[in-house]
Amino acid sequence: MRYACTCTIDVNGLRDGDAVAAVVPLSSTAAYCFGVCLALMLGGPLVLSGRWDREQALARMAANDVRWTMCVPTMALQMGSAAAGSRVLEGVRSITVGGGPMDRGALARAERSLGTRILRVFGMSECLGHTSPRPDDPEEIRLGRDGRPFPGTELRAVDADGTALGPGRTGRAQVRGPSLFLGYAHDGKVESPVLTPDGFFPTGDLLMTGDDGTVTVMGREKDVIIRGGRNLDVTEIERAVASHPGVARVCVAPVPDPLLGERAAVLVVAEAEAEAEAEAEAGTHGDGDDTGGGAGIGLDEITEHLARTGLSKAKWPEFAFSVGELPQTTVGKLDRSAARRLAHELHARLDAHREPHRLTDREPHRQADHERHGRPDQERHGQPDHEQHRQGDA
C-alpha cells in the first residue's frame, strides 16, 4: 500500500499537507488505499461524504482545496455534467479514473467542464496501482490509453502459450510488482493466487503495449459486464434467472449506456415459447419482444424472482427481452457474440419508448452486499471465483 501510494503521490505531483478526497466508498480496496492510506502519508485532510452526491462532491472539494481524488468513470462524467463548464475544480491537480469502460471524448468534455486533468488508469485490488499517465501528458495518452506501469511494476501481454508479445500486439495481460497481493482471504485462511512460473498474475484482461511504454486495455477475456465501475458476473446472473420455473433458456448480455458504460440485459426463452418453437421446428433466435415482456416473462417477474433468490439488487438485469430462441453456433452452443448483437438491437428499439422497462437507476458506486475479493461478484481489480476488480470499483 505504501508503494502504491508513493507512486501515486509522485505521478500526480502531490505534496505533504495536500488535501485529497475519497468519493467512492471506503469499503472498496482502492478507496481505502488511495483515500485513507494516501491521506495519512501526506498528513493532510481527507474529504469524505456520507453518500454520493455529485453537487456536494464538487462543492466540498472546491471548499477544502482538494488537490487530487480518484473515482470510477461514471462519477467523473456526472461531476463534469454538474459543473456545467464552471471549471469549479481548477484547484484540483488531477482526477484518477478507472474501473470501467472509458470513452476519450466523454472524459475530455468532463475535464474541460471541471477545469482539471483526468488520468485514465489500470489497476486492481490484487495488484494496487498499477499504471497511470501524468497530468502533463497529452490528451491522447491521458484519456486514450491507460498510462505506464509504476516503477518496479511489470505489465506484459502474452499469447495463448504464454510467450510475451511485442508492442502493438494484443494479448493476455499479466502483472507482477511490489503491490502484488499475497492471496485471497477465505474462511480465515489465505488462498494463494495462481501465478505463472516467473511470478506474474494473469489479470483476465486483453492488453496492448506501446513503443513508448504506455499500455492500453483492449477488453476482457471473460464475460463480465462493467456497470459504472462494478463488475457483474454474467454466469452468476444467468444461473439465478434460469432458476425461475418458467425460464427455459437465458443469456445475459451488455447493452451500451452513455453514462454507466454498460447495463445488463437478459434474453429469455420462456418454457411455453420453447415448446411452441420446438413444435414449429424453428431454430432461429426469433423476434425480440421490444417491450421487455409481452407473452414471455417480463422484467418485473424476473426481478421479483431474483429478490426471492437473494441475488444482490446491484446485479439485477435492467432490461428483459423475450425471444423465441437464443442465437446458436453451428454446433448448437450459445453464440454470445450474436446474443450481444441481438440485445443491442432490441435495446435500440426502446429509445423511442424512453426505455419504459428499465429499473430505477441505482447509484453506480453503491456497494454490493459484501466486499468482492475473489468471489463471483468481486470488486474489479479478475475469474469466476476470482473475477478481478478494476481499480476504482466501488
Order of alpha helices (4+ residues) and beta strands (2+ residues): alpha-beta-alpha-beta-alpha-beta-alpha-beta-alpha-beta-beta-beta-alpha-beta-beta-beta-beta-beta-beta-beta-beta-beta-alpha-beta-beta-alpha-alpha-beta-alpha
